[in-house]
Amino acid sequence: MVEKRDYCDECNQRININIQQAVIDYSLRWSISYLCPFCSTAIESDDIGFPPGDIRQFMLVEEGEYQLLIKSSELNKVTVVKVLRDALNISMREAFNILKLFPQSTVNGTKMEMVYLQKLLESEGIEAEVIK
């Protein structure tokens, strides 16, 4: 979880906003919430998948960037690219660029995003490690 200082939508006072990501089963989920101590306004929003760009960028700045390392170079590259392509919704060209880096670190993101990809790959029998 990361905490962001921002303004309450209702009273415009500076408050703490909580942002979280989690992997539940084989789904990446995120949430943002706050309870204003000044006016008691409560906001909570969550969704499945990658968070919006501004929220994701804030998480990357606060947590740092993590990488996914495929641990075995003799694995089926096609399966790796298919899993990453489906999870990240990337084009064939982007998938091809990932293949060029294989087996080095293939993608970067938040810790939970990399854990999510790691779980998807492991469900296909592909060992991966999340590194900072």
Residue, then its C-alpha position, 0 to 999 in steps of 0.5 A: m500500500v502507498e499513501k498519497r497526500d491530496y485534497c478531499d473532493e468535498c472540503n478541499q483539506r489535505i488528506n491521506i489517500n490509500i492506494q493498493q494493488a493485490v493479486i487475488d487468484y489470477s487477477l490483478r486488482w487495485s483500489i484507492s480510498y480515503l476517509c476525510p477526518f475533516c468532513s467525513t467524506a469517504i471515497e473508495s474505488d477499485d477495479i480489476g486490471f492495471p490502474p489508470g496511468d496517473i495512479r500507476q505512475f504514483m505507485l511506481v515513484e513511491e514503491g520503485e520499479y520491479q522487474l520480471l526475470i524468466k529463470s530458465s532460458e530453455l523454456n518455450k518462448v512462444t508460451v512466455v510471449k503469449v502469456l505476457r501478450d494476453a496479460l499486458n494487451i500488447s501488440m505482436r511487435e511489442a511481443f517480438n521486442i520482449l522475445k529479443l530480451f529473453p531470458q533477461s528481464t522482460v517487463n517492468g512495473t509495480k511489485m504486484e504487477m510483476v507478482y501477477l505476471q509471475k503467477l500467470l507464467e507459473s500456471e503455465g509451468i514457467e518459473a519467473e522471479v520478481i526482482k527490484 
